[in-house]
Amino acid sequence: MKRAVLIPVLLAGLAACQTVPPTNVHQPMTTRPAPRPEQVAGNGSIYQGAFSRPLFEDRRARYVGDTLTIAITESTSASTKSNNKLDRSGSISASVDTPMRGVLGNTFEGMSLGAKNANNFSGKGEAANNNVFTGTMTATVIEVLPNGNLLVSGEKQVAIGHEQEYVRVSGVVNPSWVDSTNTIPSSKIADARIEYKSAGQISDAQVMGWLARFFLSVMPF
């Protein structure tokens, strides 16, 4: 019985030790190039087809397994502002006049009734968000789509002491937008998924504990 209780606890502990943050980019992160049939080329006195690249072929990525450089130049800015104001007021009054005094006597003499109400409401809201992300990394072509577009995905890991930084990029690239240096800006990548995450003691200290998150979700106030 004790072993049956300890096994789930150990599994939960191992899951807690997982330091690699999850990702939403296209998988796999890299792939090996597919073998292509070799074509026998005619050799000349100067050009040797077996040892040279084609004369009119550049170094741009176009096959599965090829790599290309992605220049991350993301800059977003958004802001919103709202202002609401509502005023409402009303009043009512009543009094006993002279004819009513003669009929009812002096019972209601000098009696008056009045009521007033006022409602005021005002609300203001303002939000702003600015994000800047720049960098350069290389991704791998993991699939060539039927229309010729390239599905690329890549990851870069940088470890400094006990901290690990993860930069991940994936998306669909139009080969005609890749420049002569085999580089494309991130703004020209369709369905782009760009992530910058970290794992380590510093990132763990910024996350609320699971027990505190549990009580925060069930507390009614």
N, C-alpha and C positions, 0 to 999 in steps of 0.2 A: 504493500500500500504506500509506503514511504517513497519507493522508487517512482510509482505512478504520479505522486505529487511533485517530486523533484524534477522530473523530465520537463514538464511545461515551464517550470521556473527557469531551468537552464536554457531552454529555447528562447524564452523572453529576454534573458540576459544576453544571449548571443545576438539577438535582433537589435538590442540596444547598443551593442558595440559596433554595429554597422556604421561606418563613417562616410561612405560614398553617398552623396545626396542623389535622390531620384531625378530622372530626366524625362522630358517630354519631346525631345528631338527625335527625328526619324532614326530607326534602327535598321541594320547594324551601324555602328559608328565608323567602321571601315570594312573593306572587302578586298580580296585578292583579284587581280585582273584575270579575265577569262581568256583561255588560250585561243589564239586566232590562227587560222591556217596560213602557212607560209606560201608566198607566191614567188615563183622563180622569175627573177628579173634578168633582162639581158644586160650583160656587162659590156662596157665600152673601154676605150683606151684610157679615159680619164675617170669616168664615173663607174664605181664598183657597187652594184646593187646589193651585194651580200654584206658590205661593211659600211654603207652610207644610208642616211635617211633620204627619202624622196626629195627631189629638188624643190617642190612647191608645197611641202608639208611643214607647218609650224609646230610649236610646242604646246599648243592649247589642248586642254583636256577635252576628250570626246568619247572615250571608251570607259567601261567599268574598270575600276582600279586606278585610273588616272587621278592626279591631284591638281588642285588649283588653289590659288591664294585668295582669301576673302579679306577685304579691308572693311572692318567694322566701323561704320560712321553713323551711329544712331544718336539722334538728338530730337527729343520730343518735348513739347511744352503745351500745357493746357491749363485753362483757368475759367472759372465761372463765378458769377456774383449775382445775388438776388436780394431784393428788398421788398417787404410787404408791410402795409400799414392799413389798419381798419379802425374806424371810429363810428360809434353808434350811441345815440342818446335819445331819451324820451322823457316826457313829464305828463302828469295828470293832476288835476286839482278839482275840488268840489266844495261848495259852501251853501249854507241855508240862507235864502234871501228873505225879504220882509214879508211877502204874502204867506210863505210857509210858516213864518213865526206866528202869524195871527191864527192860523188853523191849528197848529200843533201846540200853541202856547209857548211858554218860555223854556220848554224842555231842551230844544236844540238851538237855542239862541246863542249866537256867536260861535257856532260849531263850523269848522271847515276841515276838509280832507285834501291831502296832497301827497303825491308820490312821484319820485324821480328815479330814473335809472340811467346808467352810462356804462358802456363797454368800450374798452380800448384794447387793441391788439397791434403789436408791431413785431416783425421778425426780420432778421438779417442773416444771410449766409454767404460764405465766400470760401472758395477752394482753389488751390493752385498746385500744379505738379510739373516739375522740370527734371528731365533725365538726360544724361549725356554718357555715352558708352563708345569708346574708341579703342581700336586695337587691330592687330593683324594676326591671322592664323591660316593654316592650310587644311583643307578638307578633301575628302576622297569621293570620287564618283561611285555610288553604290548601285545605281540603276540608270539605264538609258531608256527614256520613255518612248512610246511609238512615234511621237511627233518630233523626236530628236532632242528634246530638252533633257537636262541632266539632273538627277536627284543626288544631291551631295550631302554629306554628313561628316563631321569631324569633331574631335575633342582634344583639348590641351590641358595637361595637368602640371601645375607648378607647386612644388613642396618647399616651404620655407620653415625650417624648424619643425614644430609640431602642427603647423597649419598647412592645409592643402587647398589650392585654388583650382577650380574647374571652369573652363570656358568651353561651351559647346555650341555648335552652329549646324543648322541643317536647313534645307530648302530646295527649291527648284530653280535651276539656272538655265537661261537661254544662251546657247553657245555663241550666238552672234554678238552678245554683249560682253563677252570676255575679251579683254584687250590683248595687245601683242605680248605683254609680259605675263600672260596667263593669270591675270588678276581681275577681280570683279568686286565692286562695292556692295555692301550688304543691302543698300537701298534698291538694288536691282535684282534681288532674290525674291522669288514668289514663295508664299507660304513659309516665310522665314521664321525660324525658331532659334532665338539666341538666348543663351543662359550664362550667367556668371554666379557661381555658387562656391561656398567654402565649407570646409569640414575641419574640425579641430576644437581645441579648448576654448578659443575666443568665440567661435560661432556657437558652441554648445552653451556658453554662458549667456547668450542673447536669446535663448529659447526657454519658454516657460516649461516647467516640469509637467509630466503627464498627470500626476495627481492633482496639481494646481489647476490644470486645464479641465480635469474632470469636475472638480467642485465649481469652477467658474461656469461650466455649461449647465449644471443642474441647480445652481442657486437661483431662486426666483427674484432676487433683489441685487 
